[in-house]
Amino acid sequence: MKVPSILSSVVSQNGENTTITLSHKQAKIAAIVGTILFVAALVLTIWGIARQAEIVQLRQQTQLQTEQLKLLQQKTEVLDKKIQNLNQISEENKQMLKGAESGTPSQGGGDGSDPKQVAASDETSPTLTAAQLSARLSKLDKDAQKLLVSFYTMRNILRDGGAQDIAALQQLNYTVGSGGYTNSTTPSIWPSKGVITSPYGSRIDPVTGASSAFHEGIDIADDYGTSIVATAAGTVTIAGYTDGGYGNLVEIDHGNGFVTRYGHNSAVLVTPGMSVKQGQVIALMGSTGKSTGAHVHYEVRINGTAVDPMVFLPISN
């Protein structure tokens, strides 16, 4: 084999034997070049392995997110169907209450929708995006609030034997979540921004440490002086310092048996007998009365009985 002229100075042949002779400088350069090529090949190999692992991980994450999105959509559709059925039941109940008032009970019938047909129509619904699902869940949450108010009101009418008061049910303002908060008499917005530090129900008393305490509202904590608003339109019945641990308290009567309370305020901005609108600032957050820090104690009462305020609140504040 003929040796290229460029290598003739370092390569010699003796028959079939080929000898490469390098000077010290040439050997050093060859070693450096070889090392660089080896390192480059090693780096490229490691990068390729890492890139492949990253692609596999991204594919797995995408698949997981897709499955989670599908599951969320399925749950949303189930909730949607349940609320549609509840709407039908609510409508039938109102029709029967109207019949009870007139002495000719109705068999109901709702709005004419068939839950089975509704379910069938949703079977081929397209996959929604995360933003679309969020908007749909928000709408379902508002629908659920309206139904809860409807059922609570009908329960009170039936319990009190007051079918003649059905007009109160028909006139109930159901503008929950529609943006027309100003005149809504249904508690349906948050009284303040902040974090829930104590939910409704049994708890350990934060002041006395008693384990048998029952919390008749929720505590929402934020900075001292944070604005507190009326969660529905109504008439102020209490505005000032009270005994019983509430400190500076505002109480509002919204009609139809609904009353809300806002306790521990640093300042009260309304007076008894004053009419307020939903969203109107009525007080500033504080820590008066039986309190361990700045927060608002928020209660919802129906015909004098405290109920969990969370059932009337939007998903987020």
C-alpha positions in Angstrom: 0.0 0.0 0.0 1.4 3.4 -1.0 1.8 5.8 1.8 0.4 9.3 1.3 3.1 11.9 0.7 1.9 13.9 3.7 2.8 11.0 6.0 6.0 9.9 4.2 8.1 11.8 6.8 6.8 9.7 9.7 5.9 6.4 8.0 8.4 4.0 6.6 7.8 0.6 5.0 10.1 -2.4 4.9 8.4 -5.0 2.8 5.0 -5.7 4.4 6.0 -4.1 7.7 5.0 -0.4 8.3 6.7 1.7 11.0 5.4 5.0 12.3 8.1 7.2 13.8 7.1 10.3 15.7 9.2 12.9 17.3 8.5 13.9 20.9 6.6 17.0 19.8 4.5 15.1 17.2 3.7 12.4 19.8 2.6 15.0 22.2 0.3 16.7 19.6 -1.1 13.4 18.6 -1.9 12.6 22.3 -3.6 15.9 22.8 -5.7 15.5 19.7 -6.7 12.0 20.7 -7.6 13.1 24.1 -9.8 16.0 22.7 -11.6 13.6 20.4 -12.2 11.1 23.2 -13.6 13.8 25.5 -15.8 15.2 22.7 -17.1 11.8 21.9 -17.8 11.1 25.6 -19.6 14.4 26.1 -21.7 13.8 23.0 -22.6 10.3 24.3 -23.6 11.6 27.7 -25.6 14.5 26.2 -27.4 12.0 23.9 -28.3 9.8 26.8 -29.5 12.7 28.9 -31.5 14.1 26.0 -33.1 10.8 25.4 -34.0 10.5 29.1 -35.5 14.0 29.0 -37.6 13.2 26.0 -38.9 10.1 27.7 -39.7 12.0 30.9 -41.5 14.8 28.9 -43.6 12.1 27.1 -44.5 10.5 30.4 -45.5 13.9 31.8 -47.5 14.8 28.8 -49.3 11.4 28.9 -50.0 11.9 32.7 -51.4 15.4 32.1 -53.5 14.1 29.3 -54.9 11.4 31.5 -55.5 13.8 34.4 -57.3 16.2 32.0 -59.5 13.4 30.8 -60.3 12.3 34.3 -61.1 15.9 35.3 -63.4 16.3 32.3 -65.2 13.1 33.3 -65.7 14.3 36.8 -66.9 17.6 35.5 -69.4 15.9 33.2 -70.7 13.8 36.1 -71.1 16.9 38.3 -72.9 18.7 35.4 -75.4 15.8 35.1 -76.0 15.8 38.9 -76.7 19.5 38.9 -79.0 19.1 35.9 -80.9 16.5 37.8 -81.0 18.6 41.0 -82.3 21.5 38.9 -85.1 19.3 37.7 -85.9 18.2 41.2 -85.8 21.8 42.4 -88.3 22.9 39.7 -90.6 20.0 40.5 -90.5 20.9 44.2 -91.4 24.5 43.4 -94.3 23.3 41.2 -95.6 21.1 44.0 -95.3 23.9 46.5 -97.3 26.1 44.2 -99.9 23.3 44.0 -99.9 23.0 47.8 -100.6 26.7 48.1 -103.6 26.5 45.7 -104.8 23.2 47.1 -104.2 21.3 43.9 -100.8 19.6 44.2 -98.8 19.3 41.0 -97.0 16.3 39.8 -94.0 18.4 38.9 -92.3 17.7 35.6 -89.4 20.2 35.9 -88.3 22.0 32.9 -89.1 19.1 30.5 -85.6 17.8 30.3 -84.8 14.1 30.6 -81.7 13.3 32.6 -81.1 10.2 30.5 -81.2 12.3 27.3 -78.9 14.9 28.8 -76.5 12.1 29.8 -76.6 10.6 26.3 -75.9 14.0 24.7 -72.7 14.4 26.7 -71.3 11.0 25.8 -69.6 12.4 22.7 -68.5 15.7 24.1 -65.1 16.8 22.9 -62.1 16.9 25.2 -61.9 20.4 26.8 -58.8 22.4 27.6 -57.7 23.2 31.1 -59.0 26.8 30.8 -62.4 25.6 29.4 -62.7 23.1 32.3 -61.9 25.8 34.8 -64.6 28.0 33.4 -67.1 25.1 33.4 -66.3 24.2 37.0 -66.8 27.8 38.0 -70.2 27.8 36.3 -71.1 24.5 38.0 -70.1 26.0 41.4 -72.4 28.9 40.9 -75.2 26.7 39.9 -74.7 24.5 43.0 -74.8 27.7 45.1 -78.2 28.6 43.7 -79.5 25.1 44.2 -78.4 25.1 47.9 -80.2 28.4 48.5 -83.3 27.0 46.8 -83.3 23.8 48.8 -82.6 25.7 52.1 -85.5 28.0 51.4 -87.9 25.3 50.5 -86.9 23.3 53.6 -87.7 26.3 55.8 -91.0 26.9 54.1 -92.1 23.2 54.5 -90.7 23.0 58.1 -92.6 26.1 59.1 -95.8 25.0 57.4 -95.8 28.2 55.4 -96.8 27.2 51.9 -98.6 30.5 51.7 -95.2 32.1 51.8 -94.2 30.6 48.4 -94.0 34.1 47.0 -90.8 34.5 49.1 -89.3 31.6 47.2 -90.4 32.9 43.8 -89.0 36.4 44.5 -85.7 35.2 45.9 -82.8 36.9 44.0 -80.7 34.2 42.3 -78.0 36.4 40.7 -75.2 34.4 42.3 -72.1 34.8 40.3 -73.7 36.7 37.4 -71.8 39.8 38.1 -74.9 41.6 39.3 -73.9 41.5 43.0 -75.2 44.9 43.9 -78.8 43.9 44.8 -78.4 40.2 45.5 -80.0 39.1 48.8 -78.3 35.7 48.7 -74.9 35.4 50.6 -72.8 34.4 47.7 -69.4 36.3 47.7 -66.5 36.3 50.1 -66.6 38.8 53.0 -62.9 39.5 52.7 -59.7 38.3 51.0 -57.4 36.1 53.1 -56.7 32.6 54.3 -59.2 30.4 56.2 -57.6 29.7 59.5 -60.5 27.9 61.2 -63.4 26.2 59.4 -67.0 25.7 60.5 -67.6 22.9 63.1 -66.0 21.2 66.1 -62.6 22.5 67.0 -60.2 23.2 69.9 -60.9 26.6 71.3 -57.9 28.8 70.2 -58.1 30.9 73.4 -59.2 28.5 76.2 -57.9 25.3 74.7 -61.2 23.5 75.3 -61.7 20.5 73.0 -65.5 20.7 73.0 -65.8 24.0 71.2 -68.1 24.4 68.2 -67.2 27.1 65.7 -70.4 28.5 64.1 -68.7 30.2 61.2 -65.3 30.4 59.5 -62.3 32.6 60.3 -60.6 34.4 57.4 -57.3 36.0 58.3 -55.4 38.8 56.6 -53.7 42.1 57.4 -55.1 44.4 60.1 -57.4 46.9 58.4 -58.3 44.7 55.4 -61.8 45.7 54.0 -64.8 43.5 54.9 -67.8 43.6 52.6 -71.4 42.6 52.9 -71.9 39.2 51.2 -75.5 40.1 50.3 -77.8 43.1 50.3 -79.8 43.7 53.4 -80.4 45.8 56.5 -77.9 46.2 59.3 -79.3 45.0 62.6 -76.1 45.2 64.8 -73.1 47.5 64.4 -70.7 47.9 67.3 -69.1 46.2 70.2 -70.9 43.2 71.7 -70.4 40.6 74.4 -70.0 36.9 73.7 -66.5 37.1 72.1 -67.5 38.8 68.8 -65.9 42.1 69.7 -66.9 44.7 67.1 -69.7 43.0 65.3 -71.8 43.7 62.2 -75.0 41.7 61.7 -77.1 42.0 58.5 -80.6 40.7 57.9 -81.1 39.7 54.2 -84.7 38.5 54.4 -86.0 35.1 53.7 -84.5 33.9 57.0 -80.9 34.7 56.0 -78.6 36.6 58.4 -74.9 37.1 58.2 -72.4 38.1 61.0 -68.9 39.6 60.7 -66.9 39.7 64.0 -63.7 41.0 65.5 -63.6 44.1 63.4 -61.1 46.9 64.2 -63.6 49.5 62.9 -67.3 49.4 62.0 -68.4 51.5 59.1 -72.2 51.1 59.2 -75.0 51.8 61.7 -78.1 49.8 62.7 -81.0 50.3 60.3 -78.7 51.1 57.4 -79.4 49.4 54.1 -76.3 48.0 52.4 -75.7 46.4 49.1 -73.8 43.3 48.3 -70.1 44.1 48.0 -70.3 47.3 50.1 -67.5 47.8 52.6 -69.0 47.5 56.1 -66.0 47.1 58.4 -62.2 46.8 58.7 -60.5 43.6 59.8 -59.2 43.5 63.4 -58.8 41.4 66.5 -61.4 42.7 69.0 -63.2 40.4 71.4 -62.2 36.8 71.7 -59.4 36.7 69.1 -55.8 35.7 68.7 -55.0 37.7 65.6 -56.4 39.9 62.8 -59.3 38.0 61.0 -63.0 38.2 60.3 -65.3 35.6 61.9 -68.0 35.1 59.2 -71.4 33.4 60.0 -74.4 32.5 57.9 -77.6 31.8 59.8 -80.9 30.6 58.4 -83.9 31.1 60.7 -81.5 31.5 63.6 -79.5 28.4 63.0 -75.9 28.6 62.0 -74.9 26.8 58.8 -71.6 26.2 57.1 -70.8 29.4 55.2 -68.7 27.4 52.7 -71.8 26.1 51.0 -72.6 29.6 49.9 -69.1 30.8 48.8 -67.5 30.6 45.4 -64.6 28.2 44.9 -62.0 30.9 45.5 -61.8 34.3 47.1 
